[in-house]
Amino acid sequence: MNSTYALHETMEVHELTAFKTVCMTKSKTMQALVSDPELKQILQQDVQVSTKQLQELGGLLSKVIG
């Protein structure tokens, strides 16, 4: 992102970041509560993907803010 992006576009990235953070937190928390190994693996994969996506979103936000 750069200064050519509108405020609403920047806010949408913030909203996506907040949503992905909540989803990742839920997946991490649920890993400790489930006993099914297959479900644990799915949750772990979700955490890994969400972490990567949050890093990418953070990179976009740092370009706008910084």
Backbone atoms as SQL, in Angstrom:
CREATE TABLE atoms (id INTEGER PRIMARY KEY, chain TEXT, resi INTEGER, resn TEXT, atom TEXT, x REAL, y REAL, z REAL);
INSERT INTO atoms VALUES
  (1, 'A', 1, 'MET', 'N', 0.836, -1.178, 0.000),
  (2, 'A', 1, 'MET', 'CA', 0.000, 0.000, 0.000),
  (3, 'A', 1, 'MET', 'C', 0.881, 1.241, 0.000),
  (4, 'A', 2, 'ASN', 'N', 0.354, 2.282, -0.511),
  (5, 'A', 2, 'ASN', 'CA', 1.044, 3.558, -0.422),
  (6, 'A', 2, 'ASN', 'C', 0.009, 4.652, -0.265),
  (7, 'A', 3, 'SER', 'N', 0.433, 5.888, -0.343),
  (8, 'A', 3, 'SER', 'CA', -0.476, 6.993, -0.069),
  (9, 'A', 3, 'SER', 'C', -1.582, 7.120, -1.116),
  (10, 'A', 4, 'THR', 'N', -1.535, 6.362, -2.210),
  (11, 'A', 4, 'THR', 'CA', -2.585, 6.448, -3.211),
  (12, 'A', 4, 'THR', 'C', -3.823, 5.650, -2.820),
  (13, 'A', 5, 'TYR', 'N', -3.742, 4.898, -1.723),
  (14, 'A', 5, 'TYR', 'CA', -4.899, 4.140, -1.278),
  (15, 'A', 5, 'TYR', 'C', -5.808, 5.025, -0.445),
  (16, 'A', 6, 'ALA', 'N', -7.092, 4.840, -0.637),
  (17, 'A', 6, 'ALA', 'CA', -8.077, 5.624, 0.103),
  (18, 'A', 6, 'ALA', 'C', -8.162, 5.144, 1.546),
  (19, 'A', 7, 'LEU', 'N', -8.685, 6.002, 2.390),
  (20, 'A', 7, 'LEU', 'CA', -8.809, 5.687, 3.807),
  (21, 'A', 7, 'LEU', 'C', -9.643, 4.423, 4.019),
  (22, 'A', 8, 'HIS', 'N', -10.721, 4.261, 3.257),
  (23, 'A', 8, 'HIS', 'CA', -11.568, 3.078, 3.455),
  (24, 'A', 8, 'HIS', 'C', -10.817, 1.787, 3.108),
  (25, 'A', 9, 'GLU', 'N', -9.904, 1.856, 2.166),
  (26, 'A', 9, 'GLU', 'CA', -9.107, 0.676, 1.834),
  (27, 'A', 9, 'GLU', 'C', -8.139, 0.333, 2.960),
  (28, 'A', 10, 'THR', 'N', -7.560, 1.339, 3.552),
  (29, 'A', 10, 'THR', 'CA', -6.668, 1.125, 4.694),
  (30, 'A', 10, 'THR', 'C', -7.456, 0.537, 5.860),
  (31, 'A', 11, 'MET', 'N', -8.642, 1.054, 6.097),
  (32, 'A', 11, 'MET', 'CA', -9.481, 0.544, 7.188),
  (33, 'A', 11, 'MET', 'C', -9.885, -0.906, 6.936),
  (34, 'A', 12, 'GLU', 'N', -10.116, -1.283, 5.696),
  (35, 'A', 12, 'GLU', 'CA', -10.460, -2.664, 5.382),
  (36, 'A', 12, 'GLU', 'C', -9.304, -3.604, 5.718),
  (37, 'A', 13, 'VAL', 'N', -8.084, -3.161, 5.478),
  (38, 'A', 13, 'VAL', 'CA', -6.925, -3.982, 5.837),
  (39, 'A', 13, 'VAL', 'C', -6.845, -4.123, 7.352),
  (40, 'A', 14, 'HIS', 'N', -7.137, -3.052, 8.079),
  (41, 'A', 14, 'HIS', 'CA', -7.177, -3.125, 9.542),
  (42, 'A', 14, 'HIS', 'C', -8.244, -4.118, 10.007),
  (43, 'A', 15, 'GLU', 'N', -9.407, -4.069, 9.390),
  (44, 'A', 15, 'GLU', 'CA', -10.498, -4.985, 9.752),
  (45, 'A', 15, 'GLU', 'C', -10.117, -6.438, 9.464),
  (46, 'A', 16, 'LEU', 'N', -9.494, -6.682, 8.317),
  (47, 'A', 16, 'LEU', 'CA', -9.042, -8.036, 7.984),
  (48, 'A', 16, 'LEU', 'C', -8.015, -8.531, 8.992),
  (49, 'A', 17, 'THR', 'N', -7.120, -7.642, 9.387),
  (50, 'A', 17, 'THR', 'CA', -6.091, -8.012, 10.356),
  (51, 'A', 17, 'THR', 'C', -6.726, -8.382, 11.691),
  (52, 'A', 18, 'ALA', 'N', -7.685, -7.597, 12.132),
  (53, 'A', 18, 'ALA', 'CA', -8.360, -7.890, 13.397),
  (54, 'A', 18, 'ALA', 'C', -9.109, -9.216, 13.315),
  (55, 'A', 19, 'PHE', 'N', -9.800, -9.460, 12.206),
  (56, 'A', 19, 'PHE', 'CA', -10.555, -10.704, 12.032),
  (57, 'A', 19, 'PHE', 'C', -9.629, -11.918, 12.022),
  (58, 'A', 20, 'LYS', 'N', -8.521, -11.832, 11.278),
  (59, 'A', 20, 'LYS', 'CA', -7.578, -12.956, 11.207),
  (60, 'A', 20, 'LYS', 'C', -6.942, -13.214, 12.571),
  (61, 'A', 21, 'THR', 'N', -6.713, -12.154, 13.346),
  (62, 'A', 21, 'THR', 'CA', -6.143, -12.321, 14.683),
  (63, 'A', 21, 'THR', 'C', -7.099, -13.091, 15.577),
  (64, 'A', 22, 'VAL', 'N', -8.374, -12.755, 15.516),
  (65, 'A', 22, 'VAL', 'CA', -9.379, -13.465, 16.317),
  (66, 'A', 22, 'VAL', 'C', -9.466, -14.927, 15.880),
  (67, 'A', 23, 'CYS', 'N', -9.473, -15.173, 14.594),
  (68, 'A', 23, 'CYS', 'CA', -9.545, -16.549, 14.084),
  (69, 'A', 23, 'CYS', 'C', -8.335, -17.370, 14.528),
  (70, 'A', 24, 'MET', 'N', -7.158, -16.785, 14.445),
  (71, 'A', 24, 'MET', 'CA', -5.954, -17.503, 14.835),
  (72, 'A', 24, 'MET', 'C', -5.955, -17.788, 16.336),
  (73, 'A', 25, 'THR', 'N', -6.384, -16.825, 17.121),
  (74, 'A', 25, 'THR', 'CA', -6.459, -17.022, 18.569),
  (75, 'A', 25, 'THR', 'C', -7.414, -18.155, 18.912),
  (76, 'A', 26, 'LYS', 'N', -8.535, -18.206, 18.220),
  (77, 'A', 26, 'LYS', 'CA', -9.509, -19.273, 18.465),
  (78, 'A', 26, 'LYS', 'C', -8.929, -20.634, 18.089),
  (79, 'A', 27, 'SER', 'N', -8.254, -20.716, 16.968),
  (80, 'A', 27, 'SER', 'CA', -7.656, -21.985, 16.551),
  (81, 'A', 27, 'SER', 'C', -6.591, -22.445, 17.537),
  (82, 'A', 28, 'LYS', 'N', -5.764, -21.512, 18.012),
  (83, 'A', 28, 'LYS', 'CA', -4.733, -21.866, 18.992),
  (84, 'A', 28, 'LYS', 'C', -5.366, -22.359, 20.290),
  (85, 'A', 29, 'THR', 'N', -6.400, -21.689, 20.734),
  (86, 'A', 29, 'THR', 'CA', -7.076, -22.071, 21.973),
  (87, 'A', 29, 'THR', 'C', -7.750, -23.425, 21.831),
  (88, 'A', 30, 'MET', 'N', -8.391, -23.657, 20.710),
  (89, 'A', 30, 'MET', 'CA', -9.114, -24.913, 20.496),
  (90, 'A', 30, 'MET', 'C', -8.161, -26.104, 20.412),
  (91, 'A', 31, 'GLN', 'N', -6.933, -25.887, 19.965),
  (92, 'A', 31, 'GLN', 'CA', -5.955, -26.988, 19.884),
  (93, 'A', 31, 'GLN', 'C', -5.773, -27.653, 21.243),
  (94, 'A', 32, 'ALA', 'N', -5.781, -26.870, 22.292),
  (95, 'A', 32, 'ALA', 'CA', -5.580, -27.416, 23.637),
  (96, 'A', 32, 'ALA', 'C', -6.807, -28.159, 24.151),
  (97, 'A', 33, 'LEU', 'N', -7.953, -27.900, 23.534),
  (98, 'A', 33, 'LEU', 'CA', -9.200, -28.474, 24.040),
  (99, 'A', 33, 'LEU', 'C', -9.670, -29.712, 23.292),
  (100, 'A', 34, 'VAL', 'N', -9.188, -29.915, 22.076),
  (101, 'A', 34, 'VAL', 'CA', -9.665, -31.056, 21.284),
  (102, 'A', 34, 'VAL', 'C', -8.761, -32.266, 21.498),
  (103, 'A', 35, 'SER', 'N', -9.364, -33.434, 21.358),
  (104, 'A', 35, 'SER', 'CA', -8.591, -34.667, 21.523),
  (105, 'A', 35, 'SER', 'C', -8.368, -35.399, 20.198),
  (106, 'A', 36, 'ASP', 'N', -9.145, -35.056, 19.189),
  (107, 'A', 36, 'ASP', 'CA', -9.014, -35.715, 17.893),
  (108, 'A', 36, 'ASP', 'C', -7.739, -35.237, 17.179),
  (109, 'A', 37, 'PRO', 'N', -6.816, -36.158, 16.859),
  (110, 'A', 37, 'PRO', 'CA', -5.551, -35.758, 16.227),
  (111, 'A', 37, 'PRO', 'C', -5.731, -35.083, 14.867),
  (112, 'A', 38, 'GLU', 'N', -6.714, -35.527, 14.107),
  (113, 'A', 38, 'GLU', 'CA', -6.938, -34.927, 12.788),
  (114, 'A', 38, 'GLU', 'C', -7.412, -33.481, 12.926),
  (115, 'A', 39, 'LEU', 'N', -8.304, -33.242, 13.865),
  (116, 'A', 39, 'LEU', 'CA', -8.781, -31.885, 14.099),
  (117, 'A', 39, 'LEU', 'C', -7.654, -30.996, 14.631),
  (118, 'A', 40, 'LYS', 'N', -6.807, -31.539, 15.504),
  (119, 'A', 40, 'LYS', 'CA', -5.657, -30.778, 15.994),
  (120, 'A', 40, 'LYS', 'C', -4.757, -30.366, 14.837),
  (121, 'A', 41, 'GLN', 'N', -4.550, -31.276, 13.890),
  (122, 'A', 41, 'GLN', 'CA', -3.709, -30.986, 12.729),
  (123, 'A', 41, 'GLN', 'C', -4.329, -29.878, 11.872),
  (124, 'A', 42, 'ILE', 'N', -5.623, -29.928, 11.672),
  (125, 'A', 42, 'ILE', 'CA', -6.322, -28.889, 10.903),
  (126, 'A', 42, 'ILE', 'C', -6.164, -27.531, 11.588),
  (127, 'A', 43, 'LEU', 'N', -6.337, -27.516, 12.901),
  (128, 'A', 43, 'LEU', 'CA', -6.194, -26.273, 13.656),
  (129, 'A', 43, 'LEU', 'C', -4.763, -25.750, 13.583),
  (130, 'A', 44, 'GLN', 'N', -3.780, -26.640, 13.642),
  (131, 'A', 44, 'GLN', 'CA', -2.380, -26.232, 13.537),
  (132, 'A', 44, 'GLN', 'C', -2.095, -25.631, 12.163),
  (133, 'A', 45, 'GLN', 'N', -2.636, -26.234, 11.131),
  (134, 'A', 45, 'GLN', 'CA', -2.449, -25.699, 9.785),
  (135, 'A', 45, 'GLN', 'C', -3.080, -24.315, 9.665),
  (136, 'A', 46, 'ASP', 'N', -4.247, -24.142, 10.286),
  (137, 'A', 46, 'ASP', 'CA', -4.913, -22.840, 10.259),
  (138, 'A', 46, 'ASP', 'C', -4.060, -21.790, 10.960),
  (139, 'A', 47, 'VAL', 'N', -3.448, -22.142, 12.073),
  (140, 'A', 47, 'VAL', 'CA', -2.575, -21.210, 12.788),
  (141, 'A', 47, 'VAL', 'C', -1.386, -20.824, 11.914),
  (142, 'A', 48, 'GLN', 'N', -0.797, -21.789, 11.239),
  (143, 'A', 48, 'GLN', 'CA', 0.353, -21.506, 10.378),
  (144, 'A', 48, 'GLN', 'C', -0.028, -20.587, 9.221),
  (145, 'A', 49, 'VAL', 'N', -1.144, -20.876, 8.576),
  (146, 'A', 49, 'VAL', 'CA', -1.593, -20.052, 7.452),
  (147, 'A', 49, 'VAL', 'C', -1.960, -18.654, 7.943),
  (148, 'A', 50, 'SER', 'N', -2.669, -18.582, 9.058),
  (149, 'A', 50, 'SER', 'CA', -3.070, -17.283, 9.605),
  (150, 'A', 50, 'SER', 'C', -1.855, -16.450, 9.991),
  (151, 'A', 51, 'THR', 'N', -0.831, -17.085, 10.545),
  (152, 'A', 51, 'THR', 'CA', 0.385, -16.365, 10.915),
  (153, 'A', 51, 'THR', 'C', 1.031, -15.742, 9.686),
  (154, 'A', 52, 'LYS', 'N', 1.110, -16.507, 8.621),
  (155, 'A', 52, 'LYS', 'CA', 1.693, -15.988, 7.373),
  (156, 'A', 52, 'LYS', 'C', 0.853, -14.835, 6.825),
  (157, 'A', 53, 'GLN', 'N', -0.456, -15.000, 6.843),
  (158, 'A', 53, 'GLN', 'CA', -1.337, -13.954, 6.329),
  (159, 'A', 53, 'GLN', 'C', -1.236, -12.682, 7.167),
  (160, 'A', 54, 'LEU', 'N', -1.128, -12.836, 8.482),
  (161, 'A', 54, 'LEU', 'CA', -0.999, -11.666, 9.344),
  (162, 'A', 54, 'LEU', 'C', 0.325, -10.946, 9.106),
  (163, 'A', 55, 'GLN', 'N', 1.373, -11.689, 8.825),
  (164, 'A', 55, 'GLN', 'CA', 2.655, -11.059, 8.501),
  (165, 'A', 55, 'GLN', 'C', 2.535, -10.249, 7.212),
  (166, 'A', 56, 'GLU', 'N', 1.840, -10.789, 6.233),
  (167, 'A', 56, 'GLU', 'CA', 1.651, -10.083, 4.972),
  (168, 'A', 56, 'GLU', 'C', 0.805, -8.828, 5.167),
  (169, 'A', 57, 'LEU', 'N', -0.275, -8.950, 5.944),
  (170, 'A', 57, 'LEU', 'CA', -1.112, -7.788, 6.219),
  (171, 'A', 57, 'LEU', 'C', -0.337, -6.734, 7.008),
  (172, 'A', 58, 'GLY', 'N', 0.495, -7.194, 7.948),
  (173, 'A', 58, 'GLY', 'CA', 1.321, -6.256, 8.696),
  (174, 'A', 58, 'GLY', 'C', 2.286, -5.496, 7.793),
  (175, 'A', 59, 'GLY', 'N', 2.806, -6.192, 6.803),
  (176, 'A', 59, 'GLY', 'CA', 3.683, -5.533, 5.840),
  (177, 'A', 59, 'GLY', 'C', 2.955, -4.453, 5.065),
  (178, 'A', 60, 'LEU', 'N', 1.727, -4.737, 4.683),
  (179, 'A', 60, 'LEU', 'CA', 0.934, -3.726, 3.974),
  (180, 'A', 60, 'LEU', 'C', 0.659, -2.528, 4.869),
  (181, 'A', 61, 'LEU', 'N', 0.306, -2.796, 6.117),
  (182, 'A', 61, 'LEU', 'CA', 0.000, -1.695, 7.034),
  (183, 'A', 61, 'LEU', 'C', 1.233, -0.863, 7.356),
  (184, 'A', 62, 'SER', 'N', 2.378, -1.507, 7.461),
  (185, 'A', 62, 'SER', 'CA', 3.599, -0.748, 7.780),
  (186, 'A', 62, 'SER', 'C', 3.965, 0.214, 6.648),
  (187, 'A', 63, 'LYS', 'N', 3.617, -0.145, 5.431),
  (188, 'A', 63, 'LYS', 'CA', 3.890, 0.749, 4.309),
  (189, 'A', 63, 'LYS', 'C', 3.003, 1.985, 4.369),
  (190, 'A', 64, 'VAL', 'N', 1.792, 1.816, 4.869),
  (191, 'A', 64, 'VAL', 'CA', 0.858, 2.932, 4.971),
  (192, 'A', 64, 'VAL', 'C', 1.215, 3.822, 6.167),
  (193, 'A', 65, 'ILE', 'N', 1.478, 3.194, 7.293),
  (194, 'A', 65, 'ILE', 'CA', 1.723, 3.932, 8.539),
  (195, 'A', 65, 'ILE', 'C', 3.142, 4.478, 8.566),
  (196, 'A', 66, 'GLY', 'N', 4.096, 3.633, 8.183),
  (197, 'A', 66, 'GLY', 'CA', 5.502, 4.024, 8.300),
  (198, 'A', 66, 'GLY', 'C', 5.956, 4.761, 7.123);
